[in-house]
Amino acid sequence: MQATMQKNKKMPLKRHHKRQATVLGLRIQTYQQAKTRTKKAWKSQSQRLQR
């Protein structure tokens, strides 16, 4: 119990930070997905142009 109390004293904004981190992670995930999607589309388009 005491250890957790000390931790909370050290990091009072831990809960908020965790939420921010998850939001950031989701943003990064969506960004990466969009990146891969555009890359795939670009690749297919370039192949089409080559043909």
Backbone as XML, in Angstrom:
<?xml version="1.0"?>
<chain id="A" units="angstrom">
  <residue number="1" name="MET">
    <atom name="N" x="0.832" y="-1.210" z="0.000"/>
    <atom name="CA" x="0.000" y="0.000" z="0.000"/>
    <atom name="C" x="0.870" y="1.264" z="0.000"/>
  </residue>
  <residue number="2" name="GLN">
    <atom name="N" x="1.869" y="1.251" z="0.889"/>
    <atom name="CA" x="2.722" y="2.440" z="1.013"/>
    <atom name="C" x="3.482" y="2.705" z="-0.283"/>
  </residue>
  <residue number="3" name="ALA">
    <atom name="N" x="3.933" y="1.653" z="-0.929"/>
    <atom name="CA" x="4.691" y="1.814" z="-2.170"/>
    <atom name="C" x="3.836" y="2.507" z="-3.229"/>
  </residue>
  <residue number="4" name="THR">
    <atom name="N" x="2.576" y="2.070" z="-3.349"/>
    <atom name="CA" x="1.687" y="2.680" z="-4.341"/>
    <atom name="C" x="1.450" y="4.147" z="-3.990"/>
  </residue>
  <residue number="5" name="MET">
    <atom name="N" x="1.324" y="4.434" z="-2.692"/>
    <atom name="CA" x="1.119" y="5.818" z="-2.270"/>
    <atom name="C" x="2.317" y="6.667" z="-2.693"/>
  </residue>
  <residue number="6" name="GLN">
    <atom name="N" x="3.505" y="6.156" z="-2.471"/>
    <atom name="CA" x="4.707" y="6.904" z="-2.858"/>
    <atom name="C" x="4.729" y="7.129" z="-4.368"/>
  </residue>
  <residue number="7" name="LYS">
    <atom name="N" x="4.363" y="6.090" z="-5.112"/>
    <atom name="CA" x="4.326" y="6.206" z="-6.567"/>
    <atom name="C" x="3.364" y="7.311" z="-6.986"/>
  </residue>
  <residue number="8" name="ASN">
    <atom name="N" x="2.173" y="7.307" z="-6.359"/>
    <atom name="CA" x="1.167" y="8.318" z="-6.691"/>
    <atom name="C" x="1.688" y="9.710" z="-6.352"/>
  </residue>
  <residue number="9" name="LYS">
    <atom name="N" x="2.430" y="9.816" z="-5.250"/>
    <atom name="CA" x="2.982" y="11.114" z="-4.860"/>
    <atom name="C" x="3.956" y="11.598" z="-5.927"/>
  </residue>
  <residue number="10" name="LYS">
    <atom name="N" x="4.765" y="10.656" z="-6.429"/>
    <atom name="CA" x="5.752" y="11.010" z="-7.453"/>
    <atom name="C" x="5.064" y="11.394" z="-8.761"/>
  </residue>
  <residue number="11" name="MET">
    <atom name="N" x="4.059" y="10.610" z="-9.145"/>
    <atom name="CA" x="3.381" y="10.852" z="-10.428"/>
    <atom name="C" x="1.896" y="11.119" z="-10.198"/>
  </residue>
  <residue number="12" name="PRO">
    <atom name="N" x="1.529" y="12.350" z="-9.881"/>
    <atom name="CA" x="0.118" y="12.658" z="-9.636"/>
    <atom name="C" x="-0.712" y="12.693" z="-10.919"/>
  </residue>
  <residue number="13" name="LEU">
    <atom name="N" x="-0.053" y="12.894" z="-12.056"/>
    <atom name="CA" x="-0.787" y="12.998" z="-13.330"/>
    <atom name="C" x="-0.721" y="11.696" z="-14.137"/>
  </residue>
  <residue number="14" name="LYS">
    <atom name="N" x="-0.493" y="10.591" z="-13.422"/>
    <atom name="CA" x="-0.301" y="9.314" z="-14.128"/>
    <atom name="C" x="-1.552" y="8.913" z="-14.910"/>
  </residue>
  <residue number="15" name="ARG">
    <atom name="N" x="-2.712" y="9.032" z="-14.278"/>
    <atom name="CA" x="-3.956" y="8.605" z="-14.926"/>
    <atom name="C" x="-4.178" y="9.407" z="-16.204"/>
  </residue>
  <residue number="16" name="HIS">
    <atom name="N" x="-4.019" y="10.728" z="-16.083"/>
    <atom name="CA" x="-4.226" y="11.602" z="-17.241"/>
    <atom name="C" x="-3.213" y="11.267" z="-18.332"/>
  </residue>
  <residue number="17" name="HIS">
    <atom name="N" x="-1.954" y="11.053" z="-17.895"/>
    <atom name="CA" x="-0.891" y="10.757" z="-18.853"/>
    <atom name="C" x="-1.204" y="9.462" z="-19.604"/>
  </residue>
  <residue number="18" name="LYS">
    <atom name="N" x="-1.729" y="8.476" z="-18.865"/>
    <atom name="CA" x="-2.046" y="7.189" z="-19.488"/>
    <atom name="C" x="-3.087" y="7.388" z="-20.582"/>
  </residue>
  <residue number="19" name="ARG">
    <atom name="N" x="-4.115" y="8.180" z="-20.270"/>
    <atom name="CA" x="-5.170" y="8.430" z="-21.253"/>
    <atom name="C" x="-4.575" y="9.119" z="-22.486"/>
  </residue>
  <residue number="20" name="GLN">
    <atom name="N" x="-3.722" y="10.110" z="-22.246"/>
    <atom name="CA" x="-3.087" y="10.820" z="-23.360"/>
    <atom name="C" x="-2.270" y="9.854" z="-24.205"/>
  </residue>
  <residue number="21" name="ALA">
    <atom name="N" x="-1.558" y="8.952" z="-23.516"/>
    <atom name="CA" x="-0.708" y="7.997" z="-24.219"/>
    <atom name="C" x="-1.563" y="7.109" z="-25.127"/>
  </residue>
  <residue number="22" name="THR">
    <atom name="N" x="-2.712" y="6.655" z="-24.609"/>
    <atom name="CA" x="-3.566" y="5.780" z="-25.423"/>
    <atom name="C" x="-4.080" y="6.550" z="-26.636"/>
  </residue>
  <residue number="23" name="VAL">
    <atom name="N" x="-4.461" y="7.802" z="-26.430"/>
    <atom name="CA" x="-4.959" y="8.626" z="-27.544"/>
    <atom name="C" x="-3.854" y="8.786" z="-28.585"/>
  </residue>
  <residue number="24" name="LEU">
    <atom name="N" x="-2.640" y="9.055" z="-28.085"/>
    <atom name="CA" x="-1.501" y="9.228" z="-28.980"/>
    <atom name="C" x="-1.239" y="7.934" z="-29.746"/>
  </residue>
  <residue number="25" name="GLY">
    <atom name="N" x="-1.312" y="6.811" z="-29.026"/>
    <atom name="CA" x="-1.098" y="5.517" z="-29.666"/>
    <atom name="C" x="-2.108" y="5.267" z="-30.771"/>
  </residue>
  <residue number="26" name="LEU">
    <atom name="N" x="-3.369" y="5.584" z="-30.489"/>
    <atom name="CA" x="-4.415" y="5.395" z="-31.502"/>
    <atom name="C" x="-4.130" y="6.270" z="-32.714"/>
  </residue>
  <residue number="27" name="ARG">
    <atom name="N" x="-3.715" y="7.502" z="-32.444"/>
    <atom name="CA" x="-3.417" y="8.434" z="-33.534"/>
    <atom name="C" x="-2.279" y="7.884" z="-34.393"/>
  </residue>
  <residue number="28" name="ILE">
    <atom name="N" x="-1.237" y="7.396" z="-33.716"/>
    <atom name="CA" x="-0.083" y="6.843" z="-34.442"/>
    <atom name="C" x="-0.530" y="5.646" z="-35.266"/>
  </residue>
  <residue number="29" name="GLN">
    <atom name="N" x="-1.375" y="4.783" z="-34.645"/>
    <atom name="CA" x="-1.857" y="3.586" z="-35.342"/>
    <atom name="C" x="-2.619" y="3.972" z="-36.609"/>
  </residue>
  <residue number="30" name="THR">
    <atom name="N" x="-3.539" y="4.920" z="-36.475"/>
    <atom name="CA" x="-4.337" y="5.331" z="-37.630"/>
    <atom name="C" x="-3.428" y="5.955" z="-38.699"/>
  </residue>
  <residue number="31" name="TYR">
    <atom name="N" x="-2.436" y="6.741" z="-38.232"/>
    <atom name="CA" x="-1.499" y="7.377" z="-39.162"/>
    <atom name="C" x="-0.728" y="6.321" z="-39.945"/>
  </residue>
  <residue number="32" name="GLN">
    <atom name="N" x="-0.237" y="5.298" z="-39.223"/>
    <atom name="CA" x="0.514" y="4.217" z="-39.879"/>
    <atom name="C" x="-0.372" y="3.474" z="-40.867"/>
  </residue>
  <residue number="33" name="GLN">
    <atom name="N" x="-1.628" y="3.211" z="-40.460"/>
    <atom name="CA" x="-2.556" y="2.503" z="-41.350"/>
    <atom name="C" x="-2.777" y="3.307" z="-42.628"/>
  </residue>
  <residue number="34" name="ALA">
    <atom name="N" x="-2.985" y="4.601" z="-42.473"/>
    <atom name="CA" x="-3.213" y="5.467" z="-43.629"/>
    <atom name="C" x="-1.967" y="5.459" z="-44.524"/>
  </residue>
  <residue number="35" name="LYS">
    <atom name="N" x="-0.803" y="5.500" z="-43.885"/>
    <atom name="CA" x="0.459" y="5.504" z="-44.617"/>
    <atom name="C" x="0.576" y="4.243" z="-45.471"/>
  </residue>
  <residue number="36" name="THR">
    <atom name="N" x="0.329" y="3.088" z="-44.828"/>
    <atom name="CA" x="0.452" y="1.818" z="-45.551"/>
    <atom name="C" x="-0.584" y="1.763" z="-46.672"/>
  </residue>
  <residue number="37" name="ARG">
    <atom name="N" x="-1.790" y="2.260" z="-46.387"/>
    <atom name="CA" x="-2.860" y="2.241" z="-47.396"/>
    <atom name="C" x="-2.440" y="3.066" z="-48.615"/>
  </residue>
  <residue number="38" name="THR">
    <atom name="N" x="-1.926" y="4.270" z="-48.360"/>
    <atom name="CA" x="-1.517" y="5.141" z="-49.463"/>
    <atom name="C" x="-0.354" y="4.509" z="-50.230"/>
  </residue>
  <residue number="39" name="LYS">
    <atom name="N" x="0.547" y="3.873" z="-49.460"/>
    <atom name="CA" x="1.702" y="3.230" z="-50.103"/>
    <atom name="C" x="1.227" y="2.131" z="-51.044"/>
  </residue>
  <residue number="40" name="LYS">
    <atom name="N" x="0.278" y="1.314" z="-50.555"/>
    <atom name="CA" x="-0.263" y="0.221" z="-51.377"/>
    <atom name="C" x="-0.944" y="0.779" z="-52.622"/>
  </residue>
  <residue number="41" name="ALA">
    <atom name="N" x="-1.739" y="1.805" z="-52.426"/>
    <atom name="CA" x="-2.466" y="2.402" z="-53.545"/>
    <atom name="C" x="-1.469" y="2.961" z="-54.567"/>
  </residue>
  <residue number="42" name="TRP">
    <atom name="N" x="-0.437" y="3.628" z="-54.054"/>
    <atom name="CA" x="0.568" y="4.226" z="-54.938"/>
    <atom name="C" x="1.289" y="3.141" z="-55.732"/>
  </residue>
  <residue number="43" name="LYS">
    <atom name="N" x="1.607" y="2.025" z="-55.022"/>
    <atom name="CA" x="2.306" y="0.922" z="-55.674"/>
    <atom name="C" x="1.454" y="0.352" z="-56.809"/>
  </residue>
  <residue number="44" name="SER">
    <atom name="N" x="0.175" y="0.116" z="-56.500"/>
    <atom name="CA" x="-0.720" y="-0.457" z="-57.514"/>
    <atom name="C" x="-0.853" y="0.516" z="-58.696"/>
  </residue>
  <residue number="45" name="GLN">
    <atom name="N" x="-0.928" y="1.820" z="-58.393"/>
    <atom name="CA" x="-1.061" y="2.825" z="-59.447"/>
    <atom name="C" x="0.185" y="2.835" z="-60.340"/>
  </residue>
  <residue number="46" name="SER">
    <atom name="N" x="1.355" y="2.767" z="-59.708"/>
    <atom name="CA" x="2.608" y="2.776" z="-60.483"/>
    <atom name="C" x="2.674" y="1.531" z="-61.367"/>
  </residue>
  <residue number="47" name="GLN">
    <atom name="N" x="2.235" y="0.386" z="-60.837"/>
    <atom name="CA" x="2.220" y="-0.845" z="-61.640"/>
    <atom name="C" x="1.297" y="-0.674" z="-62.838"/>
  </residue>
  <residue number="48" name="ARG">
    <atom name="N" x="0.148" y="-0.047" z="-62.586"/>
    <atom name="CA" x="-0.819" y="0.195" z="-63.664"/>
    <atom name="C" x="-0.192" y="1.069" z="-64.752"/>
  </residue>
  <residue number="49" name="LEU">
    <atom name="N" x="0.564" y="2.094" z="-64.293"/>
    <atom name="CA" x="1.195" y="3.007" z="-65.244"/>
    <atom name="C" x="2.267" y="2.283" z="-66.061"/>
  </residue>
  <residue number="50" name="GLN">
    <atom name="N" x="2.987" y="1.379" z="-65.416"/>
    <atom name="CA" x="4.049" y="0.639" z="-66.115"/>
    <atom name="C" x="3.468" y="-0.253" z="-67.203"/>
  </residue>
  <residue number="51" name="ARG">
    <atom name="N" x="2.301" y="-0.830" z="-66.957"/>
    <atom name="CA" x="1.708" y="-1.761" z="-67.922"/>
    <atom name="C" x="1.343" y="-1.089" z="-69.231"/>
  </residue>
</chain>
